[in-house]
């Protein structure tokens, strides 16, 4: 598959961060097309982008003329299109475990502290900044309590979320830890998560995907 890969991304989007990690783990070259989620009301609301992604969210991956939306769908697409190295394990049982860990982050934690939710709190309900921050910290901590228990108590957990190879669950977890630290969540309460984060960030695929390493990071005011 030689068609060009283009990722519509925002440097601080944790969903885009997931996909950047996955692309890096696969060793795939891709072009980053920044979409500023705040400037001028949010570039994701511009007609050209809406026509491509009616949800008005990032990331969006273009593979040639194909358009793939939703970070988990993109990551599984990458795993099917480029099977090695794998993001999902070989057996159905292990794939179910990894997907459940990934979805704990992507479906249960992340939507509650997504930018559009926080902006609704701010602009529609006039929720003060301190209360918005408390909301984010609460729901990240609630999710991490469950994640920590699932990781710490399972022999399938290794250096990474599942065994000795980073995969789909790690792609989702590490960006959420970035958000947790950004909002002041005490990571000392989650030693297994913190250990996995450290191991992941020692790998170039993860460190190069960090928000501060992105081409649009230095151009952003927020």
FIPAVO-855458 format. One record per residue: residue in three letters; y negated, z, x negated of N, C-alpha, C, O in turn. Coordinates in steps of 0.2 Angstrom, whole numbers, plus 5000, padded with zeros to 4 digits. Example, Ala and Ser with C-alpha at 12.3 -4.5 7.8 and 13.67 -1.06 7.14 Angstrom:
! residues 2
ALA502850394934502250394938501650394934501750424929 SER501150354936500550364932500050394936499450404933 
This chain:
! residues 222
UNK500650004996500050005000499450004996499250054993 UNK499149944995498549934990497949944993497449934990 UNK497849945000497249945003496850005001497050054999 UNK496149995001495750044999495750105003495750095010 UNK495650165001495650225004494950255004494650254999 UNK494650265010493950295011493950355015494250355021 UNK493650405012493650465016492950485018492550495014 UNK492850485025492250515027492250595027492650625030 UNK491750625023491850695022491150725022490650695022 UNK491250795022490650835021490850885016491350915016 UNK490450895011490650945005490951005007491351035004 UNK490651035012490851105014491251105020491451165023 UNK491451055023491951055028492651075026492951035021 UNK492951125029493651145026494151095029494651085025 UNK494051055034494551005036494550945031495050925029 UNK493950925029493950875024494150905017494550865014 UNK494050965016494350995010495050995010495350975004 UNK495451005015496150995016496350925013496850925010 UNK496050875016496250805015496150795008496550755005 UNK495550815005495450804998495950824993496250794989 UNK496250884995496750914991497350874992497750854987 UNK497550854998498150814999498150744995498650724992 UNK497550714995497450654992497550664984497850624981 UNK497250714982497350734975498050744973498250724967 UNK498350784977499050804975499550734975499950734971 UNK499350684979499650624979499450584973499750524972 UNK498950594970498650554965498350494967498350444963 UNK498050494973497750434976497050424974496650474975 UNK496850374973496150354972495750344979496050304983 UNK495250374980494850364986494150364985493850394980 UNK493750334989493050334989492850384995493050385000 UNK492350424992492050474997491450445000490950424997 UNK491350455007490850425010490550495014490750515019 UNK489950525011489750585014489450575021489150525022 UNK489550625025489250625032488950695032489350745033 UNK488350695032487950765033487950785040487750755044 UNK488250845040488450875047487850905050487850935056 UNK487250915046486650955049486050915049485650915054 UNK485950875044485350835043485250785049485650755051 UNK484550785051484350745057484850755063484950705067 UNK485050815064485450835070486150825069486550835073 UNK486350795063487050785061487250705061487150675066 UNK487350685055487550615055488150595058488250535060 UNK488550645060489250625064489050605071489550575074 UNK488450615073488250595080487950525080487750495085 UNK487850495074487550425074488050375077488650385076 UNK487750325081488250275084488750245080489350235083 UNK488650225074489150195070489750235069490350215069 UNK489550305068490150345066490450365073491150375073 UNK490150375078490450395085490950335087491450355089 UNK490750275085491150215087491850225083492350205086 UNK491850245077492450255073492850315075493450315075 UNK492450375076492750435077492350465083491850505083 UNK492650455090492250485095492250555096491850585100 UNK492650595092492550665092491950685088491750745089 UNK491650645084491050665080491250715075490850765075 UNK491750715072492050765067492250735061492350675060 UNK492250765055492550745049493150795048493150845050 UNK493650765044493650695041493850645045494150655050 UNK493750585043494050525045494250485039493850475034 UNK494850455039495150425033495250345035495550335040 UNK494950305031495050235032495550215027495450225021 UNK496050175029496550145024496550075026496950055031 UNK496250035022496049965024495649965030495149995031 UNK495949935036495649935042495949985047495649995052 UNK496450025044496650075049496250135048495950155043 UNK496150175054495750235055496250285057496550285062 UNK496150345053496550405054496150465055495750475051 UNK496150495061495750555062496150615062496850615063 UNK495850675062496150745062496550755055496950715053 UNK496350805052496550825045497350825045497650805040 UNK497650865049498350865049498750805050499250785046 UNK498450765054498750695055498650655049499050615047 UNK498050655046497950625040498450645034498750605031 UNK498550705033498950735028499650715029500050695025 UNK499950715036500550685037500650615036501150585034 UNK500150575037500150505036500150495029500550445027 UNK499850535025499850525017500550535015500850505011 UNK500850585018501550605016502050555018502550545014 UNK501950515023502450465025502250395022502750365020 UNK501650385020501450325017501650325009501850275006 UNK501550385006501650394999502150464999501850514998 UNK502750454999503250505000503250554994503550604995 UNK503050534988503150574982502450584979502050534978 UNK502250644977502650714979502550734986502050714989 UNK503050764988503050784995502550844997502450884993 UNK502250835003501850885006502250935011502050985012 UNK502750905013503250935018503950935015504150885012 UNK504250995016504950995013505450955016505250915021 UNK506050955013506550905016506850925022507050875026 UNK507050985023507451005029506951015035506351035034 UNK507251015041506851025047506651095048506051105050 UNK507051145046506951215046506351225042505851265044 UNK506351205036505751215031505151175033504551205032 UNK505151115036504551085038504251125044503651125044 UNK504651155048504451195054504051255051503451265054 UNK504251285046503951345043503251325040502751355041 UNK503251265036502651245033502151225038501551235038 UNK502351185043501951165049501651225052501051225054 UNK502051275054501751335057501251375053500751395056 UNK501351375047500851405042500151365042499651395043 UNK500251305042499651255042499251265048498651265048 UNK499651265054499351265060499051335062498551335066 UNK499351385059498951455060498251445057497851475060 UNK498151415052497451405049497051355053496551365056 UNK497351295054497051235057496851235064496451215067 UNK497351275068497351275075497051345078496751345083 UNK497151395074497051465077496451495073495951525077 UNK496351485067495751515063495151475063494651495065 UNK495251415060494751365059494251355065493651355065 UNK494551335071494151315077493651365079493151355082 UNK493851435078493351485080492751495075492251525077 UNK492851465069492251475065491951405062491651395057 UNK492151355066491951285065491151285066490851315070 UNK490851235062490151225062489851215069489351245071 UNK490151175073489851165080489951225084489451235089 UNK490451265083490451325087489851375085489551405089 UNK489751385079489251425076488551395078488051435079 UNK488451335078487851305080487651315088487151325090 UNK488251315092488151325099487951395100487451415104 UNK488251445096488051515097487251525095486951555098 UNK487051485090486351495087485851455092485351495094 UNK486051395094485551355098485551365105485051365109 UNK486151385108486151385115486151465117485851475122 UNK486551505114486551575116486151615112486051675113 UNK485751595106485351625102485651695099485351745099 UNK486251685097486551735094486351745087486251705083 UNK486151805085485851825078486351805073486951805074 UNK486051785067486451775061486951825060487551805058 UNK486751885060487251945058487851945063488451955060 UNK487751935069488251935074488751875073489351875074 UNK488451815071488851755070489251765064489851745064 UNK488951795059489351815053489951855054490551855052 UNK489851905059490351955060490951925064491451935063 UNK490751875069491251835072491651795068492251805068 UNK491351765063491751725058492251775054492851755054 UNK491951825051492351875047492951905052493551905049 UNK492851915058493351945062493951905063494451925062 UNK493751835065494351795066494651765060495251755061 UNK494351765055494751745048495151805047495751795045 UNK494951865047495351925045495951935050496451945048 UNK495851925057496351925061496951875059497551885059 UNK496751815058497151765056497551775049498151765049 UNK497151805045497451815038497951875038498451885034 UNK497851925043498351975044499051945045499551965043 UNK499051905050499651865052499951825046500551825045 UNK499451785043499651745037499951785032500451765029 UNK499651835030499851885025500551905026501051905022 UNK500651935032501351955034501851905034502451915032 UNK501751845036502151785036502351765029502951745028 UNK501851765025502051745018502351805014502851785010 UNK502151865014502351915010503051935012503451955008 UNK503251925019503851945021504451895021504951905024 UNK504351835018504751785019505051765012504651745007 UNK505651765010505951745004505751665002505851644996 UNK505551625007505451555006504751555002504651494999 UNK504351605003503651604999503851604992504251644989 UNK503551564988503551564981502951574977502451614979 UNK502851534972502151534969501651504974501051524974 UNK501851464978501451434984501651454990502151494991 UNK501351434996501551455002502351445004502651485007 UNK502551385001503251375002503551354995503451294993 UNK503951394992504251374986503851374980503251404980 UNK504051324975503651324969503251254969503051234963 UNK503151224974502751164974502251164980502451184985 UNK501651154978501051154983501151104989501451044987 UNK501051114995501151075000500651075006500051105005 UNK500851055012500351055017500051125019499451125020 UNK500451175019500151245020499651265015499151295017 UNK499751245009499251265004498651225005498051245004 UNK498651165007498051115008497651145013497051145013 UNK497951185018497551215024497351285022496751305023 UNK497751325018497551395017496951395012496451435013 UNK496951355007496451365001495751355004495251395002 UNK495551305008494951295011494751355015494151375016 UNK495251385019495051445023494851505019494451545021 UNK495251505013495051565009494351555006493951605005 UNK494151495005493451475003492951505008492451535006 UNK493151485014492651505020492651585020492151615021 UNK493251615019493251685019492851725014492451765016 UNK492851695008492451725003491751705004491251755003 UNK491551655007490851635008490551685013489951695013 UNK490951705018490751755023490851825022490751865026 UNK491151835016491151905014491751945016491752005017 UNK492351905018492951945020493251975014493251945008 UNK493452035014493752075009494452045007494952065011 UNK494552005002495251975001495752024998496252014997 UNK495452084996495952134993496452154998496952184996 UNK496252145005496752165010497352115010497852125014 UNK497252055007497752005008498051975001497851924998 UNK498352024997498552004990499051944989498951914984 UNK499451934994499851874994499451804994499551764990 UNK499051804999498551755000498151744994498051684991 UNK497851794991497451794985497851764979497551724975 UNK498451784978498851764973499051684973498951654968 UNK499151664979499251594980498651554979498651504976 UNK498051584981497451544980497351534972497151484970 UNK497451594969497351584961497851534958497651494954 UNK498451534960498951484958498751414959498751364955 UNK498451404966498251334968497651314964497651254961 UNK497151354963496551334960496651324952496151294949 UNK497151344950497351324943497551254942497651224936 UNK497751224948497951154948497351104948496951114953 UNK497251054945496751004945496650974952496050964955 UNK497250964956497150934963496750984967496450954972 UNK496851044966496451094970495751104968495251104971 UNK495651114961495051134958494551074959493951084960 UNK494751014959494350954959494150934967493650904968 UNK494550964971494350964978493851014981493651004986 UNK493651064977493251114979492551084981492351034979 UNK492251124986491651094989491051084983490751034984 UNK491051124978490451114973490551054969490151034965 UNK491251034969491350974964491250904968491350854965 UNK491050904974490950844978490350804977489850844975 UNK490350744977489750704975489150724980488550714977 UNK489250744986488650754990488450834989487950854993 UNK488750874986488650944986487950964983487651004986 UNK487750924978487050944975486550914979485950934977 UNK486650874984486150844987485950874994485550864998 UNK486350934995486350965002485851025002485851064997 UNK485551035007485051095008485451145011485251205010 UNK486051135015486451185018487151165017487551205020 
